[in-house]
Amino acid sequence: MTTTKDNRISVTITDQNVTDVLGHITGIGSVFTFLASREEGDTNVLLGEKSVGFDEKSAAYMASNPEFLPGFISHAEVIKDRTARAQFLKFLLQLRLLAAQAEDTFNVIGNDIMYADLAYYNNTDEAASRGRSDAKLIHDDLATRYPGRTPGKTVQPPVQ
């Protein structure tokens, strides 16, 4: 009998499910042909939660006192960017939530697999201790890949 901890996710994802999901992702991507990618390590976020108030005041001042807007800044483009950002906020949180749930589900499935792997590994150890040489061979082979083993410490196969 398995417990909830041993197998939290029981699902069959078909090739058609994968094809459908990839099609939807491609469809979303085709709507947003302007999406940008930042260089690795570029984590600079100037307009975050803490600076929204500053932006709101700046927007009001730019509208009421446009004479202070530098010549190299297009007020129309700033308004367009603010509108695009507001539209993004309408769906970005849902995308983040879906991505986080997908990542969590992927990890829970991996945990389910590791619970089974570790139970099997421990069972081969128990069988080996009761004299099953075939179980010892399996256990020793698995021990070389066991994720909890000390680096550099490799279990040698038995001499036959």
C-alpha positions as CSV (number, residue, x, y, z in Angstrom):
1,M,0.0,0.0,0.0
2,T,1.4,3.4,-0.9
3,T,0.9,6.4,1.2
4,T,0.3,9.9,0.0
5,K,3.9,10.8,0.8
6,D,5.1,7.9,-1.4
7,N,3.2,8.9,-4.5
8,R,1.6,12.3,-4.4
9,I,1.1,12.5,-8.2
10,S,-0.4,9.8,-10.3
11,V,-1.0,10.9,-13.9
12,T,-0.5,9.9,-17.4
13,I,0.7,12.6,-19.8
14,T,0.2,11.5,-23.3
15,D,2.3,12.5,-26.4
16,Q,-0.9,14.3,-27.5
17,N,-1.0,16.3,-24.2
18,V,2.6,17.4,-24.8
19,T,1.8,18.3,-28.4
20,D,-1.2,20.3,-27.3
21,V,0.7,22.2,-24.6
22,L,3.6,23.0,-26.9
23,G,1.1,24.2,-29.5
24,H,-0.5,26.5,-26.9
25,I,2.9,27.8,-25.8
26,T,3.8,28.5,-29.4
27,G,0.5,30.2,-29.9
28,I,1.1,32.5,-27.0
29,G,4.6,33.2,-28.3
30,S,3.3,34.1,-31.7
31,V,1.0,36.7,-30.1
32,F,4.0,38.4,-28.5
33,T,6.5,38.6,-31.3
34,F,8.3,41.5,-29.5
35,L,9.4,39.4,-26.4
36,A,12.9,40.2,-25.3
37,S,15.7,38.1,-23.8
38,R,18.2,39.6,-21.5
39,E,21.8,38.6,-21.3
40,E,22.8,36.1,-18.6
41,G,23.4,37.8,-15.3
42,D,21.3,40.9,-16.3
43,T,18.9,41.0,-13.3
44,N,18.5,44.8,-13.4
45,V,14.9,45.7,-12.7
46,L,14.4,49.5,-12.4
47,L,10.6,49.6,-12.3
48,G,9.8,47.1,-9.6
49,E,7.2,47.1,-6.7
50,K,9.2,49.7,-4.7
51,S,9.4,52.1,-7.6
52,V,5.8,52.1,-8.9
53,G,4.9,55.1,-6.8
54,F,7.8,57.0,-8.3
55,D,6.7,56.1,-11.8
56,E,3.1,57.1,-11.1
57,K,4.2,60.6,-9.9
58,S,6.6,60.9,-12.8
59,A,3.8,60.1,-15.2
60,A,1.6,62.8,-13.7
61,Y,4.4,65.4,-13.8
62,M,5.3,64.4,-17.4
63,A,1.7,65.0,-18.4
64,S,1.3,68.3,-16.5
65,N,4.8,69.7,-17.1
66,P,6.1,68.3,-20.4
67,E,8.6,71.1,-20.8
68,F,11.0,69.2,-18.5
69,L,11.0,66.1,-20.6
70,P,14.4,65.6,-22.2
71,G,14.4,65.9,-26.0
72,F,15.7,62.3,-26.4
73,I,12.6,60.9,-24.6
74,S,9.5,60.4,-26.6
75,H,6.5,61.0,-24.3
76,A,4.3,59.0,-26.7
77,E,6.7,56.0,-26.3
78,V,6.7,56.3,-22.6
79,I,2.9,56.3,-22.6
80,K,2.9,53.3,-24.9
81,D,5.4,51.5,-22.6
82,R,3.2,52.2,-19.6
83,T,0.1,50.9,-21.4
84,A,2.0,47.7,-22.5
85,R,3.2,47.1,-19.0
86,A,-0.3,47.5,-17.6
87,Q,-1.6,45.0,-20.1
88,F,1.2,42.5,-19.2
89,L,0.2,42.7,-15.5
90,K,-3.3,41.4,-16.5
91,F,-1.8,38.0,-17.5
92,L,1.8,37.8,-16.2
93,L,0.8,36.7,-12.7
94,Q,-1.3,33.8,-14.1
95,L,1.7,32.7,-16.3
96,R,4.0,32.9,-13.3
97,L,1.6,30.8,-11.2
98,L,1.2,28.2,-14.0
99,A,5.0,28.0,-14.4
100,A,5.5,27.7,-10.7
101,Q,2.8,24.9,-10.4
102,A,4.3,23.1,-13.4
103,E,7.8,23.3,-11.7
104,D,6.4,22.1,-8.4
105,T,4.5,19.2,-10.1
106,F,7.6,18.2,-12.0
107,N,9.6,18.1,-8.7
108,V,6.9,16.2,-6.8
109,I,6.9,13.6,-9.5
110,G,10.7,13.4,-9.2
111,N,10.3,12.9,-5.5
112,D,7.8,10.1,-6.0
113,I,10.3,8.4,-8.3
114,M,13.1,8.8,-5.7
115,Y,11.0,7.4,-2.9
116,A,10.5,4.3,-5.0
117,D,14.2,4.2,-6.0
118,L,15.3,4.5,-2.4
119,A,12.9,1.9,-1.2
120,Y,14.2,-0.5,-3.8
121,Y,17.8,0.3,-2.9
122,N,17.2,-0.2,0.8
123,N,15.3,-3.5,0.0
124,T,18.3,-4.8,-2.0
125,D,20.5,-4.0,1.0
126,E,18.1,-6.0,3.3
127,A,18.0,-8.9,0.9
128,A,21.8,-8.9,0.6
129,S,22.1,-9.0,4.4
130,R,20.0,-12.1,4.3
131,G,22.4,-13.8,1.9
132,R,21.0,-12.9,-1.5
133,S,24.1,-12.5,-3.7
134,D,22.1,-11.2,-6.6
135,A,20.6,-8.5,-4.4
136,K,24.1,-7.6,-3.2
137,L,25.3,-7.1,-6.8
138,I,22.4,-4.8,-7.5
139,H,22.8,-2.9,-4.3
140,D,26.6,-2.4,-4.8
141,D,26.0,-1.3,-8.4
142,L,23.3,1.2,-7.3
143,A,25.6,2.4,-4.4
144,T,28.0,3.8,-7.0
145,R,25.3,6.2,-8.1
146,Y,23.5,6.7,-4.7
147,P,23.0,10.5,-4.4
148,G,23.7,10.5,-0.7
149,R,27.2,8.8,-0.9
150,T,30.3,10.7,0.0
151,P,32.1,12.0,-3.1
152,G,35.2,10.0,-3.9
153,K,33.9,7.0,-2.0
154,T,33.0,4.4,-4.6
155,V,31.8,1.0,-3.6
156,Q,33.9,-1.7,-5.4
157,P,32.1,-4.6,-7.0
158,P,32.6,-7.9,-5.2
159,V,35.5,-10.1,-6.3
160,Q,34.0,-13.3,-7.8
